Amino acid sequence: MWRRGLARALALGAVALLIGLGVWQIERRAWKLTLIDQVERRLAAAPVAAPGPARWPAIGRDDAYARVRTAGRWRRNADSFVQAVTDLGGGFWVVTPLDTDAGWPLLVNRGFVPAEARAALAPPPTGRVAVTGLLRVTEPGGAFLRSNRPAEDRWYSRDVAALAARRGVTGAAPYFIDADRLGAGWPRGGLTVVRFPNNHLIYALTWFALAGMIAFLSWRAGRRPPAP
């Protein structure tokens, strides 16, 4: 008899856990839908001035993918190459410091260059340039299972602080910009992919279905007469 009671308690615990997981996924879905709506609004909005030093302490995920604009002059011989895979294949993001008209530097991802075209990449143009693009938050540390190696100038993520330090850029903004396409040839901007997987409803239904199945099987088992 005690075995049946233990099995019933375990089944109830499993049902409670699975229902909890389903509710959590429903909450995650609501959060994800809100995030998608916010980002879509930012992408559709007109560009605003890139945030200056007064805003920097508050820059975070809520600012990601806002359309921004700035202007200034590229630093010469200061490109960093961050490994990337895009719809155009494998290669690198070209990240270059921009000395803005406002007097502070800003790292700009000028776009993608294929690995085979990197050696022949022309330096950024001289003179004043206007840049529009998407505000992106820093990507510290590296990518999955691959850490940045600043001493070797090998990069797998756009870690603003580490890239700026490597290039001797002081006082840089704590974010970077993914630039729109700046011209013909390489690097090619405007390749940012904004996509947020949203499978939470499927996960929630799966957890609820498992909870229902366990509850039903437990109910069926409880109706059987105990073994003599």
Z-matrix of the N, CA and C atoms (Angstrom, degrees):
N
C 1 1.456
C 2 1.524 1 111.98
N 3 1.362 2 114.60 1 -38.93
C 4 1.464 3 117.73 2 -179.24
C 5 1.520 4 111.79 3 -65.21
N 6 1.342 5 116.31 4 -29.79
C 7 1.460 6 118.87 5 178.62
C 8 1.530 7 110.84 6 -65.32
N 9 1.338 8 115.51 7 -40.12
C 10 1.460 9 118.58 8 178.65
C 11 1.530 10 110.23 9 -64.58
N 12 1.316 11 116.54 10 -39.60
C 13 1.464 12 119.41 11 178.64
C 14 1.515 13 111.63 12 -65.21
N 15 1.335 14 116.44 13 -39.94
C 16 1.459 15 119.86 14 178.69
C 17 1.523 16 110.49 15 -65.43
N 18 1.340 17 116.48 16 -43.20
C 19 1.460 18 119.87 17 179.36
C 20 1.523 19 110.80 18 -62.39
N 21 1.338 20 117.07 19 -38.57
C 22 1.457 21 120.29 20 179.39
C 23 1.532 22 110.69 21 -65.95
N 24 1.334 23 116.03 22 -41.50
C 25 1.465 24 119.72 23 179.27
C 26 1.520 25 111.20 24 -64.13
N 27 1.335 26 116.19 25 -42.04
C 28 1.464 27 119.71 26 178.28
C 29 1.524 28 110.78 27 -63.70
N 30 1.327 29 116.58 28 -40.75
C 31 1.467 30 120.13 29 179.52
C 32 1.522 31 110.57 30 -63.95
N 33 1.335 32 116.84 31 -42.91
C 34 1.468 33 119.97 32 178.71
C 35 1.527 34 111.02 33 -63.34
N 36 1.341 35 115.87 34 -39.43
C 37 1.461 36 119.06 35 177.61
C 38 1.520 37 111.82 36 -63.97
N 39 1.340 38 116.19 37 -41.24
C 40 1.461 39 119.83 38 179.21
C 41 1.531 40 110.98 39 -65.80
N 42 1.331 41 116.13 40 -41.09
C 43 1.468 42 119.55 41 178.58
C 44 1.528 43 110.65 42 -62.42
N 45 1.327 44 116.55 43 -44.57
C 46 1.468 45 120.17 44 179.27
C 47 1.526 46 111.01 45 -61.65
N 48 1.325 47 116.37 46 -42.30
C 49 1.463 48 120.39 47 -179.95
C 50 1.525 49 110.83 48 -63.79
N 51 1.323 50 117.05 49 -45.54
C 52 1.463 51 120.76 50 -178.63
C 53 1.524 52 111.88 51 -66.10
N 54 1.320 53 116.63 52 -38.93
C 55 1.462 54 119.11 53 176.51
C 56 1.525 55 109.97 54 -64.27
N 57 1.334 56 116.25 55 -40.17
C 58 1.460 57 119.72 56 177.19
C 59 1.518 58 112.14 57 -60.97
N 60 1.323 59 116.32 58 -41.45
C 61 1.465 60 119.86 59 177.42
C 62 1.528 61 111.33 60 -64.64
N 63 1.327 62 116.13 61 -38.46
C 64 1.461 63 119.01 62 177.98
C 65 1.515 64 112.28 63 -64.55
N 66 1.332 65 116.51 64 -43.08
C 67 1.467 66 120.06 65 178.00
C 68 1.526 67 110.62 66 -62.93
N 69 1.327 68 115.67 67 -40.72
C 70 1.475 69 119.68 68 178.33
C 71 1.528 70 111.21 69 -60.33
N 72 1.314 71 116.68 70 -40.40
C 73 1.459 72 119.76 71 178.63
C 74 1.530 73 111.64 72 -67.73
N 75 1.314 74 117.18 73 -34.97
C 76 1.468 75 120.01 74 175.27
C 77 1.530 76 110.01 75 -63.20
N 78 1.331 77 116.55 76 -41.86
C 79 1.464 78 120.19 77 177.98
C 80 1.524 79 110.69 78 -65.25
N 81 1.335 80 116.24 79 -41.09
C 82 1.469 81 120.43 80 177.74
C 83 1.527 82 110.74 81 -62.84
N 84 1.317 83 116.87 82 -37.57
C 85 1.470 84 120.29 83 178.57
C 86 1.525 85 110.50 84 -63.04
N 87 1.333 86 116.53 85 -43.89
C 88 1.462 87 119.52 86 178.62
C 89 1.525 88 110.79 87 -60.99
N 90 1.341 89 116.25 88 -42.58
C 91 1.467 90 120.20 89 177.73
C 92 1.520 91 110.96 90 -62.73
N 93 1.337 92 117.39 91 -43.06
C 94 1.464 93 121.02 92 -177.92
C 95 1.529 94 110.57 93 -65.64
N 96 1.321 95 118.16 94 -41.24
C 97 1.462 96 120.69 95 179.08
C 98 1.533 97 110.89 96 -63.44
N 99 1.322 98 116.34 97 -38.46
C 100 1.466 99 119.90 98 176.68
C 101 1.522 100 110.41 99 -64.44
N 102 1.341 101 116.27 100 -43.25
C 103 1.461 102 120.51 101 179.06
C 104 1.525 103 110.97 102 -61.65
N 105 1.319 104 117.42 103 -45.88
C 106 1.464 105 121.11 104 -179.96
C 107 1.526 106 110.44 105 -60.59
N 108 1.328 107 116.52 106 -43.10
C 109 1.461 108 119.97 107 179.03
C 110 1.526 109 111.31 108 -62.42
N 111 1.334 110 117.15 109 -42.78
C 112 1.455 111 120.64 110 179.82
C 113 1.530 112 111.21 111 -63.36
N 114 1.333 113 116.35 112 -45.14
C 115 1.462 114 119.69 113 -178.68
C 116 1.522 115 110.85 114 -65.74
N 117 1.322 116 117.47 115 -40.93
C 118 1.466 117 119.93 116 178.54
C 119 1.521 118 111.07 117 -61.41
N 120 1.324 119 116.86 118 -37.09
C 121 1.466 120 120.16 119 176.81
C 122 1.522 121 110.97 120 -64.89
N 123 1.335 122 116.55 121 -41.60
C 124 1.466 123 119.68 122 179.41
C 125 1.518 124 110.91 123 -65.17
N 126 1.323 125 116.89 124 -40.88
C 127 1.457 126 119.97 125 -179.06
C 128 1.526 127 111.98 126 -66.29
N 129 1.327 128 116.57 127 -30.48
C 130 1.461 129 120.45 128 -177.78
C 131 1.526 130 112.54 129 -85.44
N 132 1.324 131 117.35 130 -13.78
C 133 1.457 132 120.75 131 -175.62
C 134 1.528 133 110.95 132 -77.71
N 135 1.326 134 115.58 133 158.63
C 136 1.465 135 120.71 134 174.91
C 137 1.519 136 109.54 135 -69.83
N 138 1.337 137 117.45 136 148.10
C 139 1.474 138 119.75 137 -179.99
C 140 1.527 139 111.48 138 -61.24
N 141 1.336 140 114.56 139 142.19
C 142 1.461 141 121.24 140 174.93
C 143 1.527 142 108.00 141 -115.27
N 144 1.315 143 116.24 142 166.62
C 145 1.461 144 120.12 143 -179.65
C 146 1.529 145 110.19 144 -61.80
N 147 1.324 146 116.51 145 138.49
C 148 1.459 147 120.94 146 177.44
C 149 1.523 148 109.32 147 -58.30
N 150 1.341 149 118.64 148 132.91
C 151 1.464 150 120.82 149 -176.31
C 152 1.526 151 112.32 150 -58.03
N 153 1.325 152 115.06 151 135.24
C 154 1.454 153 121.09 152 178.80
C 155 1.516 154 112.37 153 -91.73
N 156 1.341 155 117.19 154 -176.14
C 157 1.474 156 121.90 155 -174.74
C 158 1.519 157 114.93 156 -53.92
N 159 1.323 158 118.30 157 -32.57
C 160 1.469 159 119.69 158 -179.79
C 161 1.521 160 112.12 159 -63.15
N 162 1.318 161 117.17 160 -27.59
C 163 1.469 162 121.71 161 -178.83
C 164 1.518 163 113.32 162 -92.88
N 165 1.314 164 117.56 163 -16.07
C 166 1.460 165 119.87 164 -170.91
C 167 1.523 166 115.01 165 -55.54
N 168 1.339 167 120.04 166 -42.16
C 169 1.474 168 117.96 167 -178.50
C 170 1.527 169 113.62 168 -60.14
N 171 1.332 170 117.25 169 -24.13
C 172 1.465 171 120.23 170 -176.53
C 173 1.521 172 113.27 171 -98.35
N 174 1.326 173 118.25 172 -1.41
C 175 1.464 174 120.55 173 -178.85
C 176 1.525 175 109.82 174 -65.70
N 177 1.323 176 116.40 175 131.35
C 178 1.465 177 120.04 176 179.88
C 179 1.511 178 110.90 177 -160.75
N 180 1.323 179 115.42 178 -160.70
C 181 1.469 180 121.21 179 -176.16
C 182 1.524 181 112.66 180 -59.80
N 183 1.323 182 116.30 181 -29.23
C 184 1.461 183 118.76 182 -178.87
C 185 1.528 184 112.34 183 -69.53
N 186 1.333 185 116.73 184 -11.09
C 187 1.466 186 120.43 185 179.14
C 188 1.528 187 112.25 186 -100.52
N 189 1.325 188 116.66 187 -9.39
C 190 1.456 189 120.39 188 -174.64
C 191 1.519 190 111.40 189 -61.11
N 192 1.323 191 115.65 190 138.37
C 193 1.464 192 125.89 191 176.99
C 194 1.530 193 113.77 192 72.95
N 195 1.330 194 117.19 193 12.09
C 196 1.462 195 118.44 194 171.28
C 197 1.523 196 108.56 195 -68.93
N 198 1.321 197 116.31 196 141.79
C 199 1.464 198 119.79 197 177.50
C 200 1.525 199 108.92 198 -82.04
N 201 1.334 200 115.08 199 126.86
C 202 1.466 201 120.37 200 -176.13
C 203 1.524 202 109.49 201 -131.91
N 204 1.327 203 114.28 202 163.83
C 205 1.463 204 120.72 203 177.42
C 206 1.528 205 108.60 204 -136.68
N 207 1.311 206 115.98 205 153.29
C 208 1.452 207 121.84 206 175.47
C 209 1.527 208 107.55 207 -160.07
N 210 1.312 209 115.88 208 177.01
C 211 1.464 210 120.94 209 178.17
C 212 1.516 211 108.40 210 -152.20
N 213 1.320 212 115.74 211 155.97
C 214 1.457 213 120.27 212 -179.99
C 215 1.508 214 110.70 213 167.55
N 216 1.321 215 115.25 214 -153.15
C 217 1.465 216 121.54 215 -178.33
C 218 1.531 217 109.49 216 -129.90
N 219 1.328 218 114.77 217 136.83
C 220 1.455 219 120.11 218 178.99
C 221 1.518 220 110.86 219 -69.67
N 222 1.319 221 115.66 220 144.22
C 223 1.456 222 119.88 221 169.73
C 224 1.527 223 108.28 222 -81.69
N 225 1.278 224 115.05 223 131.57
C 226 1.457 225 119.79 224 -177.62
C 227 1.529 226 110.18 225 -81.67
N 228 1.324 227 115.42 226 149.30
C 229 1.462 228 122.07 227 177.59
C 230 1.527 229 112.32 228 55.42
N 231 1.320 230 116.68 229 38.54
C 232 1.460 231 120.48 230 -177.75
C 233 1.527 232 111.94 231 -132.11
N 234 1.334 233 117.20 232 19.75
C 235 1.461 234 120.11 233 179.51
C 236 1.525 235 111.01 234 -69.14
N 237 1.323 236 115.87 235 142.65
C 238 1.462 237 122.90 236 168.79
C 239 1.523 238 107.63 237 -117.70
N 240 1.324 239 115.61 238 144.29
C 241 1.462 240 120.91 239 -177.12
C 242 1.528 241 109.04 240 -115.73
N 243 1.328 242 115.03 241 117.10
C 244 1.461 243 122.06 242 -177.38
C 245 1.516 244 108.99 243 -109.50
N 246 1.311 245 116.89 244 123.46
C 247 1.464 246 120.07 245 -176.60
C 248 1.530 247 110.91 246 -57.51
N 249 1.319 248 115.44 247 139.87
C 250 1.465 249 120.85 248 -175.85
C 251 1.513 250 109.87 249 -152.38
N 252 1.321 251 114.53 250 155.28
C 253 1.464 252 122.58 251 171.17
C 254 1.520 253 106.79 252 -126.98
N 255 1.319 254 116.85 253 123.95
C 256 1.464 255 121.95 254 -179.29
C 257 1.520 256 109.30 255 -126.94
N 258 1.326 257 115.88 256 -175.78
C 259 1.465 258 120.59 257 175.55
C 260 1.524 259 111.45 258 -63.99
N 261 1.324 260 117.00 259 -16.72
C 262 1.464 261 121.72 260 178.56
C 263 1.519 262 112.44 261 -91.32
N 264 1.333 263 117.25 262 -0.22
C 265 1.454 264 120.74 263 179.81
C 266 1.518 265 112.11 264 111.82
N 267 1.334 266 115.43 265 -164.58
C 268 1.454 267 121.17 266 -178.99
C 269 1.512 268 111.58 267 -88.30
N 270 1.323 269 114.99 268 150.44
C 271 1.455 270 119.73 269 179.77
C 272 1.503 271 110.50 270 171.57
N 273 1.338 272 116.43 271 -135.08
C 274 1.457 273 120.74 272 -173.75
C 275 1.530 274 111.15 273 -143.90
N 276 1.346 275 114.91 274 146.74
C 277 1.453 276 121.04 275 162.60
C 278 1.524 277 107.52 276 -81.50
N 279 1.307 278 116.75 277 138.58
C 280 1.463 279 121.45 278 178.57
C 281 1.526 280 107.58 279 -103.20
N 282 1.324 281 116.19 280 109.79
C 283 1.459 282 122.36 281 -176.06
C 284 1.526 283 108.39 282 -106.43
N 285 1.330 284 115.98 283 121.79
C 286 1.462 285 121.85 284 -173.54
C 287 1.523 286 110.33 285 -129.41
N 288 1.335 287 118.50 286 135.59
C 289 1.465 288 119.61 287 175.99
C 290 1.532 289 110.73 288 -71.29
N 291 1.328 290 115.07 289 138.37
C 292 1.459 291 122.50 290 175.52
C 293 1.525 292 107.80 291 -116.35
N 294 1.323 293 117.19 292 121.54
C 295 1.463 294 121.11 293 173.61
C 296 1.516 295 107.69 294 -83.30
N 297 1.316 296 115.91 295 102.58
C 298 1.456 297 120.81 296 -171.92
C 299 1.532 298 111.83 297 -72.26
N 300 1.316 299 114.47 298 159.26
C 301 1.463 300 120.37 299 176.24
C 302 1.525 301 111.59 300 -61.38
N 303 1.337 302 116.41 301 -23.84
C 304 1.461 303 120.42 302 -179.46
C 305 1.519 304 112.77 303 -76.64
N 306 1.338 305 116.75 304 -9.59
C 307 1.450 306 119.57 305 174.20
C 308 1.517 307 115.89 306 101.34
N 309 1.321 308 117.72 307 4.49
C 310 1.462 309 119.43 308 177.75
C 311 1.528 310 108.99 309 -127.77
N 312 1.331 311 116.56 310 149.50
C 313 1.464 312 120.30 311 -177.76
C 314 1.529 313 112.32 312 -82.66
N 315 1.309 314 114.05 313 154.81
C 316 1.455 315 121.94 314 -177.48
C 317 1.521 316 107.98 315 -145.20
N 318 1.332 317 116.78 316 131.11
C 319 1.463 318 119.89 317 176.84
C 320 1.525 319 109.58 318 -81.06
N 321 1.322 320 114.74 319 132.74
C 322 1.463 321 120.94 320 -179.07
C 323 1.524 322 109.08 321 -124.09
N 324 1.310 323 115.45 322 127.12
C 325 1.462 324 120.61 323 170.65
C 326 1.525 325 106.79 324 -80.28
N 327 1.340 326 116.22 325 100.93
C 328 1.469 327 119.90 326 -175.25
C 329 1.515 328 112.26 327 -71.51
N 330 1.326 329 117.19 328 -16.68
C 331 1.453 330 119.62 329 177.75
C 332 1.510 331 112.29 330 139.05
N 333 1.316 332 114.48 331 -168.45
C 334 1.463 333 122.92 332 -173.08
C 335 1.521 334 111.00 333 -101.72
N 336 1.339 335 114.63 334 141.46
C 337 1.458 336 120.66 335 172.65
C 338 1.529 337 107.78 336 -131.16
N 339 1.339 338 118.95 337 131.94
C 340 1.463 339 120.33 338 176.68
C 341 1.527 340 110.61 339 -63.51
N 342 1.315 341 115.66 340 154.29
C 343 1.459 342 119.89 341 -177.99
C 344 1.523 343 111.65 342 -57.73
N 345 1.335 344 117.13 343 -38.49
C 346 1.462 345 119.90 344 -176.41
C 347 1.524 346 112.57 345 -73.79
N 348 1.332 347 117.38 346 -15.98
C 349 1.470 348 120.53 347 -179.26
C 350 1.524 349 112.56 348 -100.21
N 351 1.307 350 117.09 349 -2.27
C 352 1.473 351 119.49 350 -175.01
C 353 1.525 352 112.08 351 -63.01
N 354 1.309 353 117.52 352 -45.11
C 355 1.465 354 120.33 353 -175.23
C 356 1.523 355 112.23 354 -62.10
N 357 1.329 356 116.92 355 -30.57
C 358 1.464 357 120.50 356 -177.07
C 359 1.531 358 112.45 357 -96.51
N 360 1.336 359 117.00 358 8.66
C 361 1.458 360 119.77 359 -176.69
C 362 1.526 361 111.05 360 -65.43
N 363 1.325 362 116.18 361 128.61
C 364 1.460 363 120.68 362 178.78
C 365 1.525 364 109.79 363 -74.53
N 366 1.328 365 118.25 364 150.98
C 367 1.467 366 120.40 365 176.58
C 368 1.517 367 110.68 366 -67.44
N 369 1.318 368 118.17 367 161.77
C 370 1.461 369 119.93 368 179.41
C 371 1.519 370 110.75 369 -63.83
N 372 1.317 371 117.87 370 155.26
C 373 1.462 372 120.31 371 -177.38
C 374 1.526 373 112.03 372 -67.24
N 375 1.301 374 115.79 373 153.30
C 376 1.461 375 120.87 374 174.58
C 377 1.527 376 109.30 375 -83.48
N 378 1.307 377 115.76 376 168.50
C 379 1.448 378 119.96 377 178.92
C 380 1.521 379 112.21 378 86.33
N 381 1.293 380 114.92 379 176.54
C 382 1.457 381 121.56 380 -177.00
C 383 1.524 382 110.58 381 -76.42
N 384 1.331 383 115.15 382 137.17
C 385 1.461 384 120.96 383 178.77
C 386 1.521 385 109.09 384 -129.84
N 387 1.318 386 116.08 385 149.47
C 388 1.464 387 122.49 386 173.07
C 389 1.522 388 108.33 387 -103.62
N 390 1.313 389 116.32 388 136.27
C 391 1.465 390 121.89 389 -177.01
C 392 1.520 391 109.33 390 -128.04
N 393 1.309 392 115.66 391 131.18
C 394 1.459 393 121.53 392 169.13
C 395 1.523 394 107.73 393 -123.07
N 396 1.312 395 115.36 394 152.82
C 397 1.459 396 118.59 395 179.90
C 398 1.507 397 111.31 396 173.97
N 399 1.326 398 115.18 397 -159.60
C 400 1.455 399 121.97 398 -176.07
C 401 1.518 400 110.29 399 -107.28
N 402 1.324 401 116.21 400 132.02
C 403 1.459 402 120.42 401 174.43
C 404 1.517 403 108.48 402 -71.26
N 405 1.317 404 115.64 403 130.79
C 406 1.463 405 121.50 404 178.75
C 407 1.518 406 109.48 405 -126.66
N 408 1.320 407 116.41 406 139.43
C 409 1.463 408 120.27 407 177.77
C 410 1.524 409 108.63 408 -80.41
N 411 1.327 410 114.88 409 154.84
C 412 1.455 411 120.66 410 -176.92
C 413 1.523 412 111.54 411 -60.09
N 414 1.318 413 115.86 412 154.29
C 415 1.470 414 122.75 413 -179.39
C 416 1.527 415 108.29 414 -120.65
N 417 1.318 416 117.81 415 77.05
C 418 1.468 417 120.27 416 -171.70
C 419 1.516 418 113.30 417 -70.02
N 420 1.320 419 114.22 418 149.93
C 421 1.463 420 120.58 419 169.85
C 422 1.505 421 115.80 420 93.38
N 423 1.312 422 117.53 421 -54.19
C 424 1.454 423 120.44 422 -176.31
C 425 1.512 424 110.44 423 147.42
N 426 1.320 425 115.19 424 -160.63
C 427 1.457 426 121.40 425 179.34
C 428 1.519 427 109.35 426 -107.57
N 429 1.323 428 116.67 427 -178.59
C 430 1.457 429 121.63 428 -178.72
C 431 1.526 430 110.53 429 -59.85
N 432 1.326 431 115.56 430 120.09
C 433 1.467 432 123.84 431 178.36
C 434 1.530 433 113.35 432 65.87
N 435 1.338 434 117.92 433 9.00
C 436 1.466 435 120.13 434 179.25
C 437 1.520 436 108.64 435 -137.52
N 438 1.311 437 116.12 436 115.91
C 439 1.458 438 120.99 437 -179.13
C 440 1.523 439 109.82 438 -94.34
N 441 1.327 440 114.98 439 144.58
C 442 1.463 441 119.12 440 173.34
C 443 1.524 442 110.11 441 -60.27
N 444 1.326 443 115.55 442 147.42
C 445 1.465 444 121.51 443 177.72
C 446 1.522 445 108.14 444 -124.89
N 447 1.331 446 116.69 445 81.00
C 448 1.467 447 119.75 446 -175.97
C 449 1.518 448 113.57 447 -57.27
N 450 1.332 449 117.21 448 -38.73
C 451 1.467 450 119.56 449 -178.22
C 452 1.525 451 111.51 450 -62.42
N 453 1.331 452 116.83 451 -29.07
C 454 1.463 453 121.37 452 179.03
C 455 1.533 454 111.95 453 -97.72
N 456 1.321 455 116.06 454 -0.03
C 457 1.465 456 121.79 455 -177.76
C 458 1.529 457 110.85 456 59.06
N 459 1.329 458 115.81 457 40.30
C 460 1.457 459 121.92 458 177.02
C 461 1.521 460 108.12 459 -113.66
N 462 1.336 461 115.09 460 125.13
C 463 1.455 462 120.37 461 -171.37
C 464 1.524 463 111.05 462 -128.65
N 465 1.337 464 114.45 463 136.15
C 466 1.456 465 121.38 464 177.63
C 467 1.530 466 111.80 465 -120.00
N 468 1.316 467 116.65 466 -7.74
C 469 1.463 468 121.43 467 175.80
C 470 1.520 469 108.00 468 -148.90
N 471 1.320 470 115.06 469 162.20
C 472 1.463 471 120.25 470 -176.88
C 473 1.526 472 109.34 471 -93.59
N 474 1.327 473 113.57 472 79.00
C 475 1.464 474 123.08 473 178.75
C 476 1.519 475 107.35 474 -84.94
N 477 1.328 476 117.45 475 103.23
C 478 1.458 477 121.69 476 -171.21
C 479 1.520 478 111.98 477 -58.60
N 480 1.325 479 117.40 478 -49.72
C 481 1.460 480 120.42 479 -176.38
C 482 1.524 481 111.27 480 -61.70
N 483 1.343 482 116.77 481 -44.62
C 484 1.471 483 119.84 482 -177.67
C 485 1.526 484 110.95 483 -69.44
N 486 1.315 485 117.81 484 -41.30
C 487 1.464 486 120.43 485 178.69
C 488 1.524 487 110.98 486 -64.16
N 489 1.330 488 116.57 487 -43.23
C 490 1.463 489 119.59 488 179.33
C 491 1.522 490 111.18 489 -63.34
N 492 1.326 491 116.80 490 -42.25
C 493 1.460 492 119.93 491 179.90
C 494 1.520 493 110.73 492 -63.93
N 495 1.313 494 116.56 493 -41.24
C 496 1.469 495 120.42 494 -179.66
C 497 1.525 496 111.37 495 -62.32
N 498 1.312 497 118.02 496 -34.83
C 499 1.458 498 122.25 497 -178.41
C 500 1.529 499 112.74 498 -94.65
N 501 1.338 500 117.42 499 5.92
C 502 1.448 501 120.28 500 177.95
C 503 1.506 502 114.15 501 69.61
N 504 1.332 503 116.36 502 29.34
C 505 1.468 504 121.71 503 -179.22
C 506 1.526 505 107.81 504 -96.29
N 507 1.328 506 116.97 505 117.58
C 508 1.462 507 121.19 506 178.90
C 509 1.523 508 110.15 507 -105.90
N 510 1.335 509 115.34 508 147.58
C 511 1.453 510 120.50 509 177.63
C 512 1.503 511 114.61 510 72.74
N 513 1.343 512 117.16 511 24.21
C 514 1.466 513 120.20 512 -178.15
C 515 1.516 514 111.15 513 -73.82
N 516 1.331 515 116.07 514 151.18
C 517 1.464 516 121.35 515 173.61
C 518 1.529 517 109.19 516 -58.86
N 519 1.333 518 117.97 517 148.11
C 520 1.467 519 120.90 518 -177.84
C 521 1.520 520 114.00 519 -80.59
N 522 1.311 521 117.86 520 9.01
C 523 1.456 522 122.88 521 177.06
C 524 1.527 523 108.22 522 -129.10
N 525 1.319 524 116.50 523 174.24
C 526 1.462 525 120.04 524 173.84
C 527 1.518 526 108.84 525 -131.47
N 528 1.305 527 115.86 526 170.75
C 529 1.464 528 121.23 527 179.57
C 530 1.524 529 109.21 528 -117.38
N 531 1.325 530 115.69 529 131.60
C 532 1.463 531 121.42 530 167.13
C 533 1.528 532 106.70 531 -86.69
N 534 1.322 533 116.57 532 105.74
C 535 1.459 534 120.14 533 -172.81
C 536 1.523 535 112.05 534 -73.34
N 537 1.328 536 114.91 535 147.39
C 538 1.456 537 120.37 536 166.55
C 539 1.525 538 107.68 537 -65.81
N 540 1.318 539 115.59 538 170.81
C 541 1.463 540 118.66 539 -179.63
C 542 1.527 541 110.22 540 -61.28
N 543 1.336 542 116.01 541 126.92
C 544 1.460 543 122.01 542 -174.30
C 545 1.519 544 113.36 543 -96.61
N 546 1.305 545 117.61 544 -10.61
C 547 1.456 546 120.35 545 -179.11
C 548 1.514 547 110.61 546 165.98
N 549 1.316 548 115.65 547 -174.34
C 550 1.470 549 120.12 548 179.62
C 551 1.526 550 110.15 549 -75.81
N 552 1.310 551 115.49 550 160.88
C 553 1.457 552 120.30 551 176.60
C 554 1.509 553 112.70 552 79.16
N 555 1.339 554 114.09 553 -163.50
C 556 1.455 555 120.95 554 -178.82
C 557 1.529 556 109.87 555 -101.54
N 558 1.345 557 116.30 556 150.31
C 559 1.471 558 128.83 557 -3.56
C 560 1.523 559 111.27 558 -74.76
N 561 1.323 560 115.18 559 154.33
C 562 1.452 561 120.99 560 -177.38
C 563 1.527 562 109.57 561 -106.09
N 564 1.320 563 115.89 562 115.24
C 565 1.453 564 120.78 563 179.59
C 566 1.511 565 112.33 564 -87.95
N 567 1.314 566 114.94 565 -176.54
C 568 1.461 567 120.49 566 177.58
C 569 1.510 568 114.95 567 74.05
N 570 1.334 569 117.42 568 22.52
C 571 1.465 570 120.19 569 -177.35
C 572 1.521 571 113.28 570 -103.86
N 573 1.314 572 116.91 571 9.43
C 574 1.461 573 119.74 572 -179.60
C 575 1.520 574 110.37 573 -60.93
N 576 1.314 575 116.30 574 129.36
C 577 1.461 576 121.93 575 177.24
C 578 1.527 577 107.54 576 -101.59
N 579 1.318 578 116.21 577 120.09
C 580 1.461 579 121.60 578 178.93
C 581 1.522 580 106.99 579 -108.81
N 582 1.317 581 115.30 580 102.10
C 583 1.469 582 120.17 581 -175.88
C 584 1.520 583 108.54 582 -145.96
N 585 1.321 584 116.90 583 128.72
C 586 1.452 585 121.67 584 -179.60
C 587 1.527 586 108.85 585 -120.90
N 588 1.324 587 118.69 586 108.37
C 589 1.469 588 120.04 587 177.75
C 590 1.527 589 110.35 588 -57.16
N 591 1.313 590 115.55 589 138.06
C 592 1.461 591 119.60 590 -178.18
C 593 1.530 592 109.13 591 -137.70
N 594 1.332 593 115.22 592 77.03
C 595 1.461 594 121.48 593 -179.86
C 596 1.526 595 111.89 594 -105.07
N 597 1.328 596 116.68 595 16.37
C 598 1.462 597 119.64 596 -171.96
C 599 1.523 598 112.71 597 -64.41
N 600 1.345 599 117.65 598 -34.88
C 601 1.463 600 119.01 599 179.96
C 602 1.528 601 110.74 600 -64.98
N 603 1.333 602 116.40 601 -40.68
C 604 1.475 603 120.09 602 177.89
C 605 1.520 604 110.15 603 -62.37
N 606 1.342 605 116.61 604 -44.04
C 607 1.462 606 119.85 605 178.90
C 608 1.528 607 110.66 606 -62.27
N 609 1.340 608 116.32 607 -42.67
C 610 1.463 609 119.80 608 -179.06
C 611 1.525 610 110.66 609 -62.06
N 612 1.331 611 117.08 610 -46.24
C 613 1.461 612 120.43 611 179.51
C 614 1.524 613 111.23 612 -62.10
N 615 1.335 614 116.20 613 -35.52
C 616 1.472 615 119.53 614 178.30
C 617 1.520 616 110.85 615 -64.22
N 618 1.348 617 116.71 616 -46.37
C 619 1.471 618 119.73 617 179.65
C 620 1.525 619 110.82 618 -63.59
N 621 1.338 620 117.00 619 -42.86
C 622 1.461 621 119.33 620 -179.94
C 623 1.532 622 111.31 621 -64.61
N 624 1.335 623 116.57 622 -38.30
C 625 1.469 624 120.00 623 179.13
C 626 1.529 625 110.82 624 -65.05
N 627 1.336 626 116.34 625 -42.04
C 628 1.465 627 119.52 626 177.65
C 629 1.527 628 111.07 627 -63.52
N 630 1.338 629 116.17 628 -40.39
C 631 1.464 630 119.60 629 177.96
C 632 1.525 631 109.99 630 -62.07
N 633 1.337 632 117.12 631 -43.91
C 634 1.457 633 120.30 632 178.93
C 635 1.517 634 112.22 633 -63.37
N 636 1.321 635 116.90 634 -39.92
C 637 1.461 636 120.58 635 -179.36
C 638 1.527 637 111.09 636 -65.05
N 639 1.335 638 115.93 637 -44.33
C 640 1.469 639 119.24 638 179.51
C 641 1.527 640 110.50 639 -65.04
N 642 1.345 641 116.29 640 -41.28
C 643 1.460 642 119.24 641 178.81
C 644 1.529 643 110.78 642 -62.11
N 645 1.317 644 117.44 643 -41.83
C 646 1.459 645 120.77 644 -179.77
C 647 1.519 646 111.01 645 -65.63
N 648 1.335 647 116.25 646 -45.60
C 649 1.471 648 118.90 647 179.69
C 650 1.511 649 111.59 648 -63.83
N 651 1.328 650 116.75 649 -37.07
C 652 1.465 651 119.84 650 177.63
C 653 1.521 652 110.97 651 -65.92
N 654 1.343 653 115.80 652 -39.83
C 655 1.472 654 119.77 653 177.82
C 656 1.520 655 111.05 654 -64.54
N 657 1.349 656 116.57 655 -41.72
C 658 1.472 657 120.17 656 178.25
C 659 1.515 658 110.27 657 -62.99
N 660 1.335 659 116.15 658 -42.89
C 661 1.467 660 118.83 659 -178.93
C 662 1.512 661 110.84 660 -65.57
N 663 1.341 662 116.89 661 -33.98
C 664 1.456 663 119.97 662 -179.63
C 665 1.519 664 113.70 663 -69.60
N 666 1.307 665 117.62 664 -20.81
C 667 1.464 666 120.99 665 -179.71
C 668 1.527 667 112.56 666 -83.03
N 669 1.333 668 115.21 667 -17.01
C 670 1.470 669 117.13 668 179.88
C 671 1.533 670 109.34 669 -73.12
N 672 1.328 671 115.77 670 142.15
C 673 1.472 672 118.43 671 177.20
C 674 1.523 673 109.78 672 -67.47
N 675 1.306 674 117.61 673 143.81
C 676 1.463 675 120.73 674 178.59
C 677 1.520 676 111.48 675 -59.87
N 678 1.318 677 115.73 676 148.79
C 679 1.469 678 120.80 677 179.20
C 680 1.514 679 108.93 678 -66.95
N 681 1.343 680 117.69 679 140.52
C 682 1.487 681 120.06 680 -179.78
C 683 1.519 682 111.03 681 -67.40
